[in-house]
């Protein structure tokens, strides 16, 4: 986890103060546990994601962790 956090998050930002670091860590941990695919979990996240119905709605991109990562979902029809 520490290496992943460093490679996927902290190596790509400049932290100016402790409050900013705490916010970035909270956002990254939420992304890591709810949205990031894990190979060992068969491309699911530790908190299982809901399955989306295919071909219903336009695919949209939602920035996460200040735009370092993105989540893709379908817009409601």
C-alpha positions, -999 to +999 in steps of 0.1 A: +000+000+000+028+025+009+045+020-025+013+023-044+003+055-025+037+070-033+038+059-070+002+067-079-003+098-058+025+115-039+052+113-067+028+134-089+020+163-066+037+190-046+024+192-010+025+226+005+012+219+040-001+193+064-038+201+057-034+196+020-016+163+026-044+151+048-070+160+022-051+143-006-046+112+015-083+111+023-093+114-013-067+088-025-078+063+002-114+067-009-104+062-045-083+032-036-110+014-016-141+023-036-130+027-073-095+015-081-094-020-097-073-046-079-060-076-098-062-098-067-099-090-064-106-099-101-105-062-111-130-051-084-123-028-055-121-037-018-155-021-013-174-039-042-186-016-070-221-019-084-225-033-118-237-009-145-262-019-172-244-019-206-256+004-234-277+027-212-264+063-211-234+081-222-200+073-206-187+102-185-153+108-168-152+119-132-119+133-119-107+120-086-078+129-063-075+163-078-075+149-114-047+124-109-071+095-114-105+092-130-136+071-126-158+063-156-195+058-153-226+060-174-248+091-171-284+083-162-306+080-193 
